[in-house]
Amino acid sequence: DNTLLMDFDTRALKTYMTSRFHHRYGLDYEKTAAHGTMKLGRLGLSSETVPVRIVKDFSLQIGDAKKVLPEMNIQTETIDKVYHVDGILGLDYINLYNKMIINYNDMYITFK
């Protein structure tokens, strides 16, 4: 099952995957992904720099909508803030679409 649990965060400028994703799928990209770091900001707190693997041309599908992000940061170390999700859906992915529908009653998001 390739279903991912993502937090929807309009404060996040970039979509990124957490260490939970890394532990599930790391072997799929370990040989080709570059090493790097990213700043992880916390609301009301200072930011911290965390190690990541950088995957080029990362395909992400939500429902029937599928887009390719030119670059995806994947955290390699567990950070307590986001350990329960596979990733954070940020504005870079959201802005690839003309329309986003949020259904609060049935708890889903549709992109068009």
C-alpha positions as CSV (number, residue, x, y, z in Angstrom):
1,D,0.0,0.0,0.0
2,N,1.5,3.3,-1.1
3,T,-1.0,5.5,0.8
4,L,0.7,8.3,2.7
5,L,-0.5,10.2,5.7
6,M,0.2,13.9,5.0
7,D,-0.3,17.0,7.1
8,F,-1.8,19.9,5.1
9,D,0.2,23.0,6.1
10,T,-0.3,26.3,4.2
11,R,2.5,27.9,6.3
12,A,5.0,25.5,4.8
13,L,6.5,26.9,1.6
14,K,7.8,23.5,0.5
15,T,6.3,20.0,0.6
16,Y,8.6,17.6,2.3
17,M,8.7,14.0,3.6
18,T,9.5,13.0,7.1
19,S,11.7,10.3,8.6
20,R,8.7,8.1,8.8
21,F,8.6,8.1,5.0
22,H,12.4,7.6,4.9
23,H,12.2,4.5,7.1
24,R,9.4,3.0,4.9
25,Y,10.9,3.9,1.4
26,G,14.5,4.9,1.9
27,L,16.0,2.0,-0.1
28,D,14.1,3.2,-3.2
29,Y,16.1,6.4,-3.5
30,E,19.2,6.0,-1.3
31,K,21.6,5.5,-4.2
32,T,20.4,8.4,-6.3
33,A,19.4,11.1,-3.8
34,A,21.8,13.9,-2.8
35,H,22.6,14.7,0.8
36,G,21.6,18.1,2.1
37,T,19.9,20.0,4.9
38,M,16.7,22.0,5.3
39,K,15.5,24.5,7.9
40,L,12.5,23.2,9.8
41,G,10.5,26.1,11.4
42,R,8.2,25.7,14.3
43,L,5.4,28.1,15.0
44,G,6.5,30.5,17.7
45,L,9.9,28.7,18.2
46,S,13.2,29.0,16.5
47,S,14.0,26.9,13.4
48,E,16.5,24.0,13.3
49,T,18.5,22.6,10.5
50,V,17.9,18.9,9.8
51,P,19.6,16.4,7.4
52,V,17.7,15.4,4.3
53,R,18.0,13.4,1.2
54,I,17.1,15.4,-1.9
55,V,15.1,13.5,-4.6
56,K,14.7,15.0,-8.1
57,D,11.4,14.8,-10.0
58,F,9.4,13.5,-7.2
59,S,5.9,12.3,-8.3
60,L,3.1,12.8,-5.8
61,Q,-0.6,11.8,-6.4
62,I,-3.5,13.0,-4.3
63,G,-6.7,11.4,-5.4
64,D,-6.8,11.6,-9.2
65,A,-4.4,14.6,-9.3
66,K,-0.8,13.8,-10.0
67,K,2.1,16.3,-10.3
68,V,5.8,16.1,-10.2
69,L,7.8,18.4,-7.9
70,P,11.2,19.2,-9.2
71,E,12.8,18.5,-5.8
72,M,11.6,16.8,-2.6
73,N,13.4,17.0,0.7
74,I,13.2,13.8,2.8
75,Q,14.2,14.0,6.4
76,T,16.5,11.2,7.5
77,E,16.3,11.7,11.3
78,T,13.3,11.6,13.5
79,I,12.0,15.0,14.5
80,D,9.4,14.8,17.3
81,K,7.0,17.4,15.7
82,V,6.1,15.3,12.6
83,Y,6.9,11.7,13.5
84,H,3.2,10.6,13.1
85,V,2.9,11.6,9.4
86,D,4.8,10.7,6.2
87,G,5.1,14.2,5.0
88,I,3.9,17.8,5.0
89,L,1.9,19.1,2.0
90,G,3.1,22.7,1.4
91,L,2.4,25.6,-0.9
92,D,4.7,24.5,-3.6
93,Y,2.4,21.5,-4.4
94,I,-0.8,23.4,-3.7
95,N,0.2,26.1,-6.2
96,L,0.6,23.6,-9.0
97,Y,-3.2,23.6,-9.3
98,N,-5.8,26.2,-10.2
99,K,-8.4,25.0,-7.7
100,M,-8.4,23.2,-4.3
101,I,-11.6,22.0,-2.7
102,I,-11.5,21.2,1.0
103,N,-14.4,19.0,2.2
104,Y,-14.5,19.4,6.0
105,N,-17.5,17.1,6.4
106,D,-15.9,14.1,4.8
107,M,-12.3,15.2,5.5
108,Y,-10.7,15.2,2.1
109,I,-9.0,17.6,-0.3
110,T,-9.4,17.6,-4.1
111,F,-7.1,19.4,-6.5
112,K,-8.1,20.5,-10.0
